[in-house]
Amino acid sequence: MYVCDHCGQESAKWIGKCPACGQWNTFKEVKVADQRRTLTATTAAASAGHLLRRNRVLRLSDIAAHDDPRIDMHDAELNRVLGGGLVPGSIVLLGGEPGIGKSTLSLQTMLRLTDQRVLYVSGEESAHQLKMRAQRLSSGGLPADDHFLLLCENSLEAIFDHIREVQPQLVVIDSIQTIATEDVESSAGSIAQVRECAAALLRFAKTSGVPVILIGHITKEGTLAGPKILEHIVDTVIQFEGDQHYMYRILRSIKNRFGSTSELGIYEMQQTGLRQVSNPSELLLTDSHDGLSGVAISSAIEGVRPFLVETQALVSSAAYGTPQRSATGFDQRRLNMLLAVLEKRVGFKLMQKDVFLNIAGGLRVTDMAMDLSVIAAVLSSNVDTPIEEGWCMCGEVGLSGEVRPVARIEQRIAEAEKLGFQHIILPRLNLSALDRKKFHIELVPVRKVEEALRALFG
């Protein structure tokens, strides 16, 4: 049969354009194994089944309602993204670009799990390379016990044989694109191989209760390598992202059956591995921007974590006639809308100006409360007037120029006060359910964009 490489749609014949996702020339031929052969004991799925107990039909009333205790990963950032820890019997997909630190994150986390017997399966590196990396990541020395087991293998059948022998409590596959099964004749990393190997590992995880962590590569288009069905099979998809030119790495949850998808973890890449960033606000703010125009501080929230982020803007005359609009770390269409509001409702003509926007630190923020700081930074650069030190802001801007209320305003104010800011601009509608007496920072409520700009620039 033929399978779409982009979305996993199946077809009995080759099609030029996928009817599901609309992509062209994405159908690849997949050889389907014989039905009789898949029922034999030599298949990878049957090899996984021999390790497990047989499933039986259950009534809903017979199932215990208590939650299984999650596995503590001894990493506060990773636990937050997973929803409180690793769920027993779950299968997790960790994706990221080459060289971003996926293997470093997984290896240093597994070395800390001294209370779990971990089997780390590597299909890309040799045992000597992993030993050198483990020594670099373990500044206090490698653990003396045998809780961490290493296996360099590409055959799925051989992996299940070793699992039967050592009986691990956690399995890590690095990476799923390098594992192959004998039941599929194509090479490792193909659609059929990824599908069959992931399905066999899923059955093993669900029936044995042993969690499995899969590491996957990111293609040039920014999607997980292999068919899209890989994301449908797993329980949790977390993506490790960041700019290689910056030291910060963002761990973001894309899909999570056991927790929220709005959480993120922040790491700092160092020579000895990844360091958890418990207070990202101090790292995302530069020490001194006094006297510099085009810089505004916003109080943003990703998940349940508030942090202050620096918004930088540059406005200059269009040199080639056609103005450019560029945004790094911020939605480009959102920037165009805010520039239209600034021109229509406030009266600043930016039609013949180039506008460049950047979120400092290589961070990508999707919080709508960034709108007010974006407008303030653009206007500050346009009139070449810096914003006074000690001011921060938060608020969503509507098409009519009004400042709309934002969620979790108390956490935003508390974060700004903790870092020493004296003034914060916030939507007026947020004041109704706010106790102003418990804050020592000056609250500046605004209803329209003009009021916020008047408070900043006079």
C-alpha positions in Angstrom: 0.0 0.0 0.0 1.0 3.7 -0.1 1.3 5.9 3.0 1.5 9.7 3.1 4.8 10.7 4.7 3.2 13.9 6.1 0.0 12.7 7.8 0.0 8.9 7.6 -3.0 8.6 5.2 -3.2 5.2 3.6 -4.1 4.4 0.0 -4.3 1.3 -2.2 -2.7 3.2 -5.1 -0.3 6.1 -5.6 -1.9 9.5 -5.4 -0.2 12.8 -6.4 -1.9 15.0 -3.8 -2.9 13.7 -0.4 -6.7 14.0 0.2 -6.2 14.4 4.0 -3.4 17.0 4.3 -3.2 18.4 0.8 0.5 17.8 0.4 2.0 16.9 -3.0 4.2 13.9 -3.7 4.2 12.6 -0.2 2.9 9.0 -0.8 5.5 6.4 -0.4 5.2 2.6 -1.1 5.1 0.3 1.9 5.3 -3.5 1.7 2.6 -5.1 3.8 3.7 -8.3 5.6 1.8 -11.5 4.9 -1.2 -12.1 7.3 0.0 -15.6 8.2 3.5 -14.4 8.9 2.3 -11.7 11.3 0.5 -14.3 13.4 3.7 -16.4 14.0 5.8 -16.1 17.1 8.7 -14.6 15.1 7.3 -11.2 14.7 8.4 -8.3 16.9 4.9 -7.8 18.3 4.8 -11.4 19.4 8.3 -11.1 20.9 7.0 -8.2 22.9 3.9 -10.2 23.9 5.9 -13.1 25.4 7.2 -10.6 28.0 3.7 -9.7 29.1 0.6 -11.0 30.7 -2.5 -11.7 28.6 -5.2 -9.0 28.5 -8.8 -9.7 29.4 -12.1 -8.0 29.1 -13.0 -5.8 32.0 -16.1 -4.1 33.1 -15.8 -0.4 33.9 -17.0 -0.9 37.5 -14.2 -3.5 38.1 -11.4 -1.1 37.3 -9.7 0.5 40.3 -10.2 4.3 40.2 -6.9 5.2 42.1 -4.1 6.8 40.2 -0.7 5.0 40.0 2.1 7.0 41.6 4.1 8.8 39.0 7.9 8.2 38.6 9.9 11.1 39.9 12.5 12.0 37.2 14.5 14.0 39.7 14.2 17.0 37.3 11.7 19.7 38.3 11.5 21.1 34.7 10.9 17.7 33.1 8.4 16.7 35.8 6.4 19.9 35.2 6.2 19.3 31.4 5.2 15.6 31.9 2.4 16.7 34.3 4.0 15.7 37.6 6.2 12.8 36.6 6.4 9.9 34.3 3.2 7.7 34.2 3.9 3.9 34.5 3.1 2.1 31.3 3.2 5.3 29.2 5.2 5.9 26.0 6.8 9.3 25.6 8.2 10.8 22.4 11.0 13.4 22.8 11.7 15.3 19.6 14.2 18.0 18.6 16.6 19.2 16.0 20.0 17.6 15.6 22.5 18.8 18.2 19.9 20.5 20.4 20.6 18.2 23.4 18.0 15.4 23.3 20.5 12.7 24.1 22.2 14.9 26.7 18.9 15.5 28.5 17.8 11.9 28.4 21.2 10.5 29.5 21.7 12.9 32.4 18.2 12.3 33.6 18.6 8.6 33.5 21.9 8.8 35.5 20.0 10.5 38.3 17.3 7.8 38.5 19.1 5.7 41.1 15.8 4.1 42.3 14.9 2.7 38.9 16.6 0.0 36.7 17.0 1.8 33.4 17.8 0.2 30.1 19.3 2.8 27.7 19.2 1.5 24.1 21.4 3.5 21.7 21.3 2.9 18.0 23.5 5.9 17.0 26.5 5.9 19.4 28.9 3.3 20.6 29.3 2.3 24.3 32.6 4.1 24.5 31.1 7.4 23.3 28.2 7.1 25.8 30.7 6.3 28.6 32.7 9.5 27.8 29.5 11.6 27.7 28.3 10.1 31.0 31.6 11.0 32.7 31.3 14.5 31.4 27.7 14.8 32.7 28.4 13.2 36.1 30.6 15.8 37.8 30.2 13.9 41.1 31.3 10.6 39.6 29.4 7.8 37.9 27.0 5.8 40.2 28.5 2.6 41.6 25.4 0.4 41.4 24.0 -1.3 38.3 20.7 0.7 38.0 21.9 2.1 34.6 22.2 -0.5 31.9 23.5 0.3 28.4 22.7 -1.5 25.1 24.0 -0.7 21.7 21.6 -2.5 19.3 19.5 -1.8 16.2 17.4 -4.9 16.0 14.0 -4.8 17.7 13.9 -8.5 18.3 17.3 -8.4 20.0 16.2 -5.5 22.2 13.2 -7.5 23.4 15.5 -10.5 24.2 17.6 -8.2 26.4 14.5 -6.8 28.0 13.4 -10.3 29.0 16.8 -10.9 30.4 17.4 -7.8 32.5 13.8 -6.9 33.4 14.2 -3.1 33.4 11.8 -0.6 35.0 12.3 2.0 32.3 13.4 1.8 28.7 14.9 4.6 26.6 15.2 4.2 22.8 17.7 6.6 21.1 16.5 6.9 18.5 13.4 5.3 17.0 14.6 6.0 13.5 17.6 3.7 13.9 15.6 0.7 15.2 14.5 -2.0 12.6 12.5 -5.2 12.8 13.1 -8.3 10.6 9.4 -8.4 9.7 9.7 -5.3 7.4 12.1 -5.5 4.5 12.7 -1.8 4.2 15.7 0.0 5.8 15.7 1.6 9.2 14.0 4.9 9.5 11.4 4.2 6.7 7.7 4.7 7.3 7.0 1.0 7.7 9.9 0.4 10.1 8.9 3.3 12.3 5.3 2.2 12.3 6.0 -1.4 13.2 8.7 -0.7 15.9 6.6 2.0 17.6 3.5 -0.3 17.6 5.5 -3.2 19.2 7.0 -0.9 21.8 3.5 0.6 22.5 2.1 -2.9 23.2 5.1 -3.7 25.4 4.6 -0.5 27.5 0.8 -0.9 27.9 0.7 -4.5 28.9 3.8 -4.6 31.1 3.5 -1.3 32.8 7.1 -0.4 31.9 7.3 3.2 30.6 9.2 3.7 27.3 10.8 7.0 26.1 11.4 7.3 22.4 13.8 9.9 21.0 12.9 11.2 17.5 14.6 13.5 15.0 13.2 16.7 13.5 13.1 17.1 9.7 14.0 20.2 7.7 10.3 21.2 7.7 10.3 21.2 11.5 8.2 18.1 12.0 9.0 14.8 13.6 10.8 12.4 11.2 8.7 9.5 10.1 5.0 9.4 9.5 2.6 11.5 11.5 1.2 8.3 12.9 4.1 8.2 15.3 2.6 11.2 17.2 -0.8 9.4 17.3 0.6 6.2 18.8 2.4 7.8 21.8 0.8 9.2 24.9 3.0 12.3 25.3 5.0 14.3 22.7 7.5 16.8 24.1 9.7 18.9 21.9 13.1 20.2 22.8 13.7 23.4 21.0 15.9 26.5 21.1 18.5 28.3 19.0 22.0 26.7 18.9 23.5 30.2 19.1 21.8 30.8 22.5 22.5 28.9 25.7 18.8 28.4 26.6 16.7 25.4 25.7 12.9 25.1 25.9 11.2 21.8 26.7 7.6 22.2 25.5 4.7 19.7 25.6 2.8 19.3 22.3 0.5 16.4 23.3 0.0 15.0 26.8 -2.7 12.5 27.8 -1.8 12.8 31.5 -1.3 16.5 31.9 -1.4 20.0 30.5 0.1 20.9 27.1 0.7 24.6 28.2 3.7 23.8 30.5 7.3 24.4 29.5 10.6 23.8 31.1 13.7 26.0 30.6 17.3 24.8 30.6 20.7 26.4 30.2 23.3 24.5 28.2 26.6 24.3 29.9 29.8 22.4 29.5 28.8 19.9 32.2 25.3 19.4 30.7 21.9 21.0 31.0 21.2 23.1 34.1 17.6 23.7 35.2 16.5 27.4 35.2 14.2 27.9 38.1 13.9 31.7 37.7 14.0 32.5 34.0 13.1 36.1 34.4 16.6 37.1 35.7 18.2 35.4 32.7 15.9 36.7 30.1 16.3 40.3 31.1 19.5 42.1 30.2 21.3 43.9 33.0 21.1 47.4 31.6 19.1 48.8 28.8 18.9 52.3 30.3 18.9 54.9 27.5 18.1 52.4 24.7 15.0 53.0 22.7 12.8 50.1 21.4 13.0 48.0 24.6 9.9 47.1 26.7 9.5 44.6 29.5 6.4 42.4 29.5 5.0 40.1 32.2 4.1 36.9 30.4 2.9 33.5 31.5 3.5 30.1 29.8 1.5 27.4 31.5 1.4 28.3 35.2 4.8 29.9 35.3 5.1 33.8 35.1 8.3 35.4 33.9 9.4 38.8 32.6 10.6 38.9 29.0 12.3 41.7 27.1 10.7 42.8 23.8 13.0 44.6 21.3 11.8 46.6 18.3 13.6 48.5 15.5 11.7 50.9 13.3 13.6 52.5 10.3 12.7 54.0 7.0 12.2 51.5 4.2 15.3 51.6 2.1 13.9 49.8 -1.0 10.4 51.2 -1.2 8.6 48.1 0.1 8.5 48.0 4.0 9.6 44.8 5.7 7.9 43.2 8.7 10.0 40.7 10.6 9.3 39.0 13.9 11.6 36.5 15.8 9.9 34.7 18.7 6.5 36.3 18.0 3.6 35.7 15.6 4.2 37.6 12.4 0.4 38.0 11.7 -0.1 39.3 15.2 2.6 41.9 14.7 0.9 43.1 11.4 -2.4 43.4 13.3 -0.8 45.4 16.1 0.9 47.8 13.6 -2.4 48.4 11.9 -4.0 49.2 15.3 -1.2 51.6 16.1 -1.6 53.4 12.8 -5.4 53.4 12.7 -6.3 54.0 16.4 -3.3 56.0 17.7 -2.4 57.9 14.5 1.3 56.9 14.0 2.2 56.4 10.4 4.3 53.3 9.9 3.3 52.5 6.4 6.7 53.4 4.9 8.8 52.1 7.8 10.6 48.8 8.3 9.6 47.1 11.6 11.8 44.3 13.2 10.7 42.6 16.4 12.7 40.3 18.6 12.0 38.4 21.8 15.3 38.4 23.7 16.9 35.2 24.7 15.7 33.1 21.7 12.3 32.5 23.5 9.1 32.0 21.6 6.1 33.4 23.4 2.5 32.9 22.5 0.9 34.8 25.4 -1.6 37.5 24.2 -0.5 39.7 27.1 2.6 40.6 25.1 0.6 42.9 22.8 1.0 46.0 25.0 4.8 45.6 25.2 5.1 45.1 21.5 3.3 48.3 20.7 5.3 50.2 23.4 8.6 48.9 22.0 7.6 49.8 18.4 6.6 53.3 19.3 9.7 53.8 21.5 11.9 52.9 18.5 9.8 55.0 16.1 10.2 58.2 18.2 13.6 57.2 19.5 12.6 57.7 23.1 13.6 55.1 25.7 11.1 53.8 28.2 12.1 54.7 31.8 13.6 52.0 33.9 11.3 50.2 36.3 8.3 50.0 34.0 6.7 46.7 32.8 3.3 46.0 31.3 0.9 43.3 30.3 -2.4 43.4 28.3 -4.1 42.2 25.2 -4.9 44.7 22.5 -8.1 44.5 20.5 -8.8 45.8 17.0 -10.5 48.9 18.3 -7.5 49.9 20.4 -8.9 48.7 23.8 -6.7 46.9 26.3 -8.4 43.7 27.2 -8.0 41.8 30.5 -5.6 39.0 30.9 -5.6 35.9 33.1 -3.6 35.3 36.3 -2.9 39.0 36.8 -1.8 38.5 40.5 1.0 36.2 39.5 2.2 38.7 36.8 2.2 41.5 39.3 4.0 39.4 42.0 6.7 38.4 39.5 7.3 42.1 38.5 7.4 43.2 42.2 9.8 40.3 43.1 12.3 41.5 40.4 12.3 45.1 41.6 10.0 46.9 39.2 8.2 50.0 40.5 5.4 50.4 37.9 3.2 48.0 36.0 0.6 48.9 33.3 -2.3 46.5 33.3 -5.9 46.4 31.9 -8.4 48.4 33.9 -10.9 45.5 33.9 -8.5 43.4 35.9 -8.7 45.7 38.9 -12.3 44.7 39.9 -11.2 41.3 41.4 -7.8 42.5 42.6 -6.7 43.4 46.2 -4.4 46.4 45.6 -3.3 46.6 49.3 -1.1 43.5 49.2 1.1 44.8 46.4 3.8 47.5 46.9 4.3 48.1 43.2 2.4 51.0 41.6 -0.5 49.7 39.5 -1.3 51.8 36.4 -4.7 50.7 35.0 -5.5 51.6 31.3 -8.5 51.1 29.1 -7.1 52.1 25.7 -3.7 52.0 24.1 -3.4 55.8 24.1 -3.6 55.8 27.9 -0.8 53.3 28.2 1.4 55.3 25.8 0.6 58.5 27.6 1.7 56.9 30.9 5.0 55.8 29.3 6.0 58.8 27.2 3.9 61.6 28.8 
